[in-house]
């Protein structure tokens, strides 16, 4: 999907501990860290979908509302790498693939079927400023989860539902756009977003 030249588009590596917004009127959030601290963004910029405060990785920003709506629709895949508390079983992976029941807005919600597999090697990601507990406290495992939906804290709720809480969550792909070798806090301006071939 292409957009007019007047719009501006960015990809960023959202750091752990930042909110996926530019400012807040909420007095409780005044001491939080916001995306505007990473770069001088143009007026009218918005995050396409959000990553919660404790999640990190690829976040797309645009001044184009139509582009935002298109990517937020359930047509574009988003892939996450999740480090889990415990050595996830094949049975739990199968449950995640076929969909699990999570709470959403005070109601029960059945997640749609999705792509999930174990990562045999620890992914090469930048280290996180806030330390994650190490293997002395028990084993951890990594999985890839690819969704076309995106409820609030969905991946975290899904892995908890099968008994393996998420310790670290990094979005590595939106459509065809990859996190690749970006470092925490990187901001790259794009001519356009080609989320599909």
N, C-alpha and C positions, 0 to 999 in steps of 0.2 A: 504494500500500500504506500503510495507516494503522496506527499502533501506539498502545498505551495511553498515557494522559496522564502516567504516572509516569516515562517515559523522557525523556531530554533529547538534543537533536540540535543540532549546530553545523555551519556551513560556514566554512572558513578559506581564506585565500590563503597557502598554505605558501611561506615564503621559500626561495630558493636557499640551500643549505648547511645546512638543517635535516634531521634524520632524522624519518621519519613514525612516531615513537614518543614515549613520555613519559619514559622513563628506560632505562638499560641497566646490566646487571651486568658487561658486558664492559669490562675495564680499559682496552682500547684506545679505547673510545668515551667515556670520562669527560669528555673535553674537547670533545666534540661538542655541537651545539645541538639541543635537543629541543622538541617542541610545547608542553610544559608551561610554557615560558618566555613563551608568547604570551598566556596567560590562566590564571585559576584555574578549571580544569575540574573537573566533579564526579567523584567516585569511580566506577570502573568504565567510564570513557570509553575508547573504542577508535577507531582510524582505520579507515575502510572502504576497504580497498585501500590501497596505499602509493604514494608518489612517491619515487623515489630521491633521495639527498642533493643531486644536482646538478639535479634537476627542481623545478619550482615550479608554483603555480597551485592550482586548486580541489581541496580535500580535504574529505571529509565525515567527521564524527565523531559517534558515538552511544554511548549506554549500552545500546542494544537489539541483542543478538546476532542475533536473527532478521532484523532489518532489514539488519544488516551482511552476513549470509549471502545475503540476497536480492539486494542490490546487487552483491556480489562474484560472484554467479553470472553466467553468460554472457548474461543476458537484458537487461542495461542497457548502453546505449551510453556510451562515454567518448570525448570529442573532445579532441585535442591540437593545438596549433600548434607546429610545429618549424621552427627556423631551421637551414638546412643549409649545410655548407661546399661551395660550388660552385653553379652554376646548373643545377638539376635538369632532366633531360631528360624528355620525354613518355614515352619508353620506360621509364625508371626508375619513373615514376609508375604506368604500367600493370603493371609487375612487382610493385610494392608492393600494388596493388589485388588482384591475383590470388593473392598469397601468396608469401613467400620463405622460404628455409631459413635458420634461425638456430640457434645453439647454446643449449641450455637444460639445466642440470644435467648437463653433460658429454655430452649426447646431441644429435642433430640434431632439429630441430623445424620443421615446415612451418606457417607462420602461415596462419590462415584468410583468406578473401577479405574485404576491408574497403573502406571509402570513403576515397579520397585525392584531393585536388585542390590545385592551386597557388593560393596567395593572391596576387592581383595587386598588392595594396597591403600595405605593412608593417603588421601589426596594431598597434593602439594599446594597448600594454601598459606597465605601470610599468617604468621603467628598472631594470636589475639592478645590485646593489651591486658584484658582481665583473664587471669589464669583459669584454665579448665582443670578440674581435678585430674590427677594422673592415675596410671594403672595400679598403683599401690592400693587404691580404694576399690579394686575390682576391675574386671575387663571392660573395655568399651569396643564398639564396632561401628563401622560406617556403612550407610546405605545411600543410594541415589533414589529420589522420589520425583516423578514427573507428573504434574497435574495440569488439567485444563480449567480447574476451578480454583478458587482462592478465598476460602472463608478465613476469618480472623484467627490467627495462630493455628491454622489447620494442620500443618505437618506435625507440630508439637503435640496437638491433641490426638492425632492419629497414632503416633508412636507410643504415647502414654496409654492409649486404649488397649494396645496389645502387650503392655507391660515393660516397654523399653523407653523410658523418658529421654527426650532429646537434651543433650548437653551443649551442642553447638550446631547452629543451622546457618548454612551459606547458600544463597541462590547463585547458581553458576550459569544459568541460561534462561533467556526469554526468547522463544521462537528460535531464530537463527543467530541471535546476538549472544555472544559468549563472554563470560568474565575473563577467560584466558589468563594472561599474566598481569592483570591489573593489580595494583597494590592498594591497601586500605586508604580510603580518602581520595583516590584518583578521580579526576573529572575529565571526561573526553567529550568534546563537541562533535556531533555527527551531522553530515549534510542531510541525512534522512534515516529513518528506521526501516530496514528491510527485515521484517520479522519472518517473512516467508520467501521461498524461492520464486 
